[in-house]
Amino acid sequence: MRFEISKVLDAIEGRVCTDPQLARAVLDLAEIIRYQDLDGGRPASSLRLGMVIDALARSLEEDSVPVYAVVHRGMLSDADLTSNERMVVRRWADDGLVEVLDNPGDRMLEVADLLGLPVLSRVRFDGLRGRFPWLVEQPGRVLAPVPGAGGPVFIAHVGGGHTPVSGPPSPAGAKLLSREWRCPESGCTLFGGAGGGGAFADLARIDRAPTGQPSLRNGVPTCPRHGSRLRDAGPRPRSEVLAVRVGGLIRRRFVLTEDQPVMIGRAPEGSGGIMLGQWLNDEARRWISRNHLRLELRGADVVATDVSTNGSGVRPGGSLAETDRLALAPQQSRVLGTGDMVELYPGVQIGRPNEFPAGAPYNPDSVMSEAPTMAMRLPR
């Protein structure tokens, strides 16, 4: 049973990151793992993070959603967690997958404000509405995970609703995101070096470079972990967030940069590729090549080049009408305009995630599929 719990924690690890371009919500890990009413189990269980991530995926109709987690340093030695859970949380801290703080305070709201992310929390933050007006102006930006019939569901503190709402980054956040930052402290995994590990580390491979979000203290970019003033290392390379959509469901987001093309296919060779095989039926696996599509960022243009045997198609403006489909022959390239999607096989599409049509026909896969039900309910 301990091995089975380790497997689900490895799966959850692939959904935790501090990459401001990929995170879909922000939360306090110490708060989430103490929501005992979600499963009626131990006072603290890191598996509850997986339950909340599943709820977020269902609500967003998107698979593999990453969350930006902050955690109190005391959680690394919390006796309510098992020794294995404490070891995993320490590894996440060492790898820079979570922010470890002596006093998390309102860091969740700062990150949410800078990045335009929703907050998953039962805390109402009534005393901070003057500092963060969107707490009232944008209902759905703060949602409480509560027990539901099929697992946790979300309830908005203000304005009702149950779907997480994102907003644009604040002006300060947009400015911070345009630069690269480095921490003077040796081995800082948020703004200096990065680790890696876990059976599902490939899901967050691009996150492993220093990608944390600076904290602003009196207007000065600061490392939230060490409290040190960050050094401006120059402009951040141009990048674009893209996504894989299979059968109407976004399966994964990824970051395309000017210096690193991305290969997509059934099972791409080399590192950094996007593997589709696990989401394809037998016919799609036969059609889609191991290396099928190469994506490059050239200035402001996303360029798609078919490198397959069977070719692809482009859906201009996202149109699914067969008469609008443009063939993309092997070795042919095309600049993707607004709303354009590349279709490798019917229902297998690549594009900008905010331009995909809504309405997934089925639920995303559960990150908790390896979790032993009894282990979540037995007292410690």
N, C-alpha and C positions, 0 to 999 in steps of 0.2 A: 504494500500500500504506500509506503514511503517513496518508492521508486515512481509510482503512478503520480503522486503529488509533485514530485520533481519534474516529471514530464509536462504537466500543465503549467508549472511555473516557468519552464523554459518557453512554452508557447506564449504565455503572457509577456515574457521578456521582449518578444518580437513586436509587441504593441506599445512599448514604453520608449519614449525618446524626448530629447530636449531640442529637436530641430524645429525652429520656428516656422519653417516652410511646410512641414508635414503634419505637425500636431493638429488635432481636431478639437481638443478641449483641454482644460487645465483642471487639476484636482490636487487635493492634499491626501497623500497616500495614507498617512496616519489616521486621518478621519475615516476614509473609506473602509479600511480593514477592521474598523470597530463597529460597523453597522451590523450588529449581531442579529437584528430582526430580519435580515435578508436571507439567512439560512438557519437560524436557531441554533447555531453551533458555538464554538469557543468565543471567548471575549474578543480575541483578535485573530483574524485569519487573512492571509494575503490572497487566498483564493477569491475573496470578495471583490478584489480589483478586477479579476477576470469576469465576474458576473456583471459588474458595472460597465466594463468595456463591451461585453456582449449587448447590453441594453443600448449603449451608444451606437453600436453598429446597426442594430435593428431600427433605431430611430432615424439614423442618417441614411438607411438603405445602402450601406457601404461596408465592404469586408475589410479586415486588416486595419481598422482605424487606430492610429497611434494617439496616445495621450501624453501631455506634458505634466509630469508629476513632481511636486515638491514634497519633502518629508522632513520631519524633525529629526535631528541627529540622534536623539534618544531611541528612535525606532530601531536603530541598528543593534541595540542591545536589549530590546524590550522582552521581558520574561514571558509575556503572554503569547509571543510567537514561538514556534518550534525552533530548534537549533538550525534546521535546514532552511526555514524561512528567513531567519536572521542572516544566514550566510548568503542567501540569494539577494536580499536587500542590500547587503554590503557590497556584493558584486555589482549590482546596478549602480551604486554610488561610485565605486571605483572606475566603472566604465563610462561614467558621465551620462548615464541614461536617466537619472533623476537628480534633482537639485537637493542637496543635503544642507540644511540650515539649522543654526542654533535657535533661531526664533523665526519660524516661517511667517508669522503675523499675517499681513494682508498681501504677501507676495503673490498668491493666486490671482488677486484682483489686478495687481500691477502687470503681471504677464498677460492676463486677459485684456487689459486696457491697451497695452503696447501692441499686441498681435491681433486684436479683434476676435478673440476666442470666447466660446461659452465656458462657464464655470459649473462643475458638477459638485454640489455641496448642499448640505442641509442648513448651513449657517446663513442667516438672513442679511448680514452686513448692513443693518439699519443705520449704524453710526457713520458709515462711509459713503452714503449717497451723495453728500455734497462734493466729495473728492472725485467720485466716479458717477457722474449723472446718468450714464447708460444703465445703471442698476434699475432705474425707474423708466427711462426713456425707451429702452429696448427690452421689452418683456421677452423672456425666454433665454436671456443671456446667463441667468443663474437658475439651475434646475436641481431639485433635490431627488436623489435616487431613493425610491421607496419600494417596498414589496409589491409585487403584482402577481397575477394568476400564472403567467408563464415565465416568471423571473422579474428582476427589477424593472421598474418603469420610472419615468421622470415627471415631476410636477414643478411647474414654474412658480417661484415665490410671488412674482408680480405679473398680473395680466393673464394668468392661466396658461394653458398650452402644455405640450409635452415634447416638442421637437426643439433640440438645441439650435440657437440662433447665433450666427457669426456676424461680425461687423467688420468694417475696414480697420486696418491698423491705425492707431493714433498718429498724428503728425510726428511725434517724438519716436514712436515705434518704427515708422517708415524710414526715418532718418537713421536710426540705429541699424536697421536691416540692410541699409545700403553700404555699410562698412564692415570690415572684419576687425575683430577685437582679440587681444591677447592679454592673459593674466600674468603678472610678474612672479606669481608663486609657482614654484617648481611642481610639475606633475599635475597641474590643474586640468581635469578632464573636460571641463566646460569650455575653457578658453586657452588651452595650451596643448595638451596631448589627448589621446583617446585610446581606450581599450576595446575589447570585443570578446564575445563568447556566447555560449548558449546554443542549443540545438537549432533555434530559429533565428540566429543572428543574421542570416541572409535577408530576412524581411526588413532589417534596419541597417543594412550594410552602408548605405549612403549616409546614415546618421552618424557614423563613427568619427568623422572629422569634427573638430571643435565647432559646435553649432549652438551653444547655449544663448539665452537671451539676456543681455546686460540688464542690471538694475540701475535705476536712476536715483542718485542721492544728491540732492541739491543741484540737479541738472547734470551731474557728472556720471558717465558710464562706469559702473562698478561691478566687480565680480560678486554675485550674490552669495557665493560659498565662502570666499575668503575676505570679503570687504575691502579688497584692494582696488585701486583705480586702474582701469583697463587702458591698455595702449592701443591706439588706433593703428592698425596694420595695413591700412589702405582700403580702397574700394572693394567691395565684395564682387567677385566675378558674376557676370550676367547669368541668370538662371531662369528656368521655366518649370513649373510643376505640371506634370502630365499624369495620366491615369490609364489603367487597363480596365476595360468594361467587357464583361462576358455575360451573355444572356440577360442584359439589362441591369446588371449589378456591378458597381465599381468594385473591382477586386483588390486593386492596389494603386497607390499613388507613388510617384518617384520624381526625383529632381534631375533635370537635364541642365548641364552647364556647358560653357563654351569650350572648356578644355577636356571634356570627357563625353564622347558620344556614347549612346546606350544602344545595345543590341537586344532585340526582342524576338522570341521564337519559342518553339516547343521545348527546347533545352539548349540555350545558347552556350557556346564554348567560351572559356575565359571567365574572368571575374567581372562583376558589375552588371551582368546581363539580367533581363527580366524573363523568368521561366514561366511559360503558360501551361505546360503539360498537365499540371494537377487540376486544372479547371476545364479541360477539354473532353469532349466525347470522342469515341473511336474515329469517327469520320473526320472530325476537325484535326485530330492528331496526324492522320494520314495526309491531310492537305497542307497543314502548316509546317514549314521546314524548321529544322533545329535552329538555324539562324535565318530569320525571315525578314525582319525590318530593322534598318539602322536609322536612328534619330540623331540629328546634330543641331546644335544651336549656333547659327552664324549671325552675329550681331543680334538683331531683334527677331530674326526669322527662325522658325522651327522647320527644318528640312527633313523630310522622310524619304529614304531610299530603299526600294525593295531589293533584297538580296536573296530572294527565295527561288524555288523551282517553279511554283505555280502562279506567282503574282499576287497582287492585292487589289484593293479598290479604295477610292476616296469618296467620302460622303460630304459634298460641299454644303457648308452651313448646317451640317448635322441631319440633312434630309435622308430619310430611310426609303424614299421612293426608288424603285429599281431603275426607273428611267433617268434619275439624276446621278446614278453611280458612275464615277469615272474610273476607268481601268488604270492601274499602276503596274506596268509590266516589269519583269525582272530587270534590275539595274537602272530602272527609271527613278528619277527624283522629283519631288514636288514640295514647294513651300506651303505649309498649312496656314490657311487664312482663318479669320474669325469663324468659329463654329465648326471648322472642318474636322472630320474624323477619318482615320485610316482603318479600313476594315480588312483584316487578314483572312477572315472566313465569316460567313453570315453569323452575326451576333458577337463576334470577337473584334472589338474596336479599341483604338488608341486615340486619345484626344485630351483636351483641357477639361479637367473635372467639372468646373463650374459651367461648362457649355453642354454637358450631357443632359438629355431629357430626364425628368424625374419619373418615378414610378417603377421601382424594381418589382419583378413578378414573384420573387421569393426571398426568403430571409437569408442573410449572410451566414457563413459557417460559424460555429461557436468555438471560441478560444478555449472553452471549458470541456471540449469533447473528450479529453483524456482524464478529466477529474473524477475520482471515485466518489460516488454520491455519499456513501457512509462516512468517508473521511471528513466530509464537510459538516456532518451532523454529530459525530461522536464528541463528547467532551474530552478535553485534554487530560 
